[in-house]
Amino acid sequence: MSSNPPDVDYDLAIIGSGIAGLAAARVATAKGLSVKIFDKGRRIGGRAATRRANGFTFTHGAQFLTARADEFRDVCAAAVADNALTNWQIGGKAAFIGQPTMRDFAVFLGRDLDISQSVEITSIEAADNHLKFHTAEGIVACGKRAILTPPAPQTAALLRQLAPTLATIADGASYAPCWTAMFGFDEAPPLPVSPEPLQFDEGPIALANYEARRPGSDRANFALTIQASGEWSAQHLEDTSEQTGRTLLAELSSLLGVKMPTPIYEGCHRWRYAKVTKPATSTTKLTSECGRIAIAGDWVIGPRIEAAFLSGLKAFEQLSEASELD
């Protein structure tokens, strides 16, 4: 088969439209490659997520981001100039949040990229010098190369037969889960006045965020987001959403010594792969032996949005070197 078979649709296919996938797609597209992102979710951004429900807006994933490396600081500065990020502080330290929501940062990164949501890649097939991407319904695309950015267990499952060394690397990462409870009220809840989320070092609750106080937020957004600790979430991972939400709201009321109004909206989201507790740092090589597949994600480097972004850049750089992808 020729080096450019007629049935190859893309120079690079990326699985996952989280921050790592978006970072890799941006740099690849800037180099003139044809790039396609597939994501099984309905929205881009991964855990840089926002939920809108019953007129309320909740930051139910990552609450903020920080920037240390020059590459990421430059991107954040551009996002601030574009009104996709704004300055904040956490624990007295400088941080950024999405403007007006965390997902807006992902939207900024994904601008002009070719992304298909609600498409779950269930297997990848190597065919001579290209790759075929399958869903449950069949082949959806062929590409010369691929970068996989889902959570480590999902990446490992996809690569177990195709790239076992990368699957083994992914097996080395571990996560803490997180239950996130969301409540909407018809009046402001009696929470302590604070310019940043309330954080707790012990007990079931790790963080409580009154959404109306986030910079740039609607002051009438009487929405409360509670994120449980990793330890508590792991112990109660299979509890029902209703039970989890009511437990966390009662616990916060007890911690603060206040009586919460009756919510008019209740919701819960269970993040099985919320915070990386052990990154897969045993190797610096992110590409397969064949040079056609690379891995990326916060689980490769560490539990930060910046880490996910930098891993996407690193994966593309190594893939380019391994396969002369240009």
Secondary structure by P-SEA (a helix, b strand, c coil): cccccccccccbbbccccaaaaaaaaaaaaaccbbbbbbccccccccccccccccccccccccccccccaaaaaaaaaaaaaccccccccccccccccccccaaaaaaaacccccccccccccccccccbbbbbcccccccccccccccccaaaaaaacccccaaaaaaaaabbbbbbbbbbbbbcccccccccccccccccccccccccccccccccccccbbbbbbcaaaaaaaccccaaaaaaaaaaaaaaaaccccccccccccccccccccccccccccccccccccccccccccccccaaaaaaaaaaaaaaaaaacccc
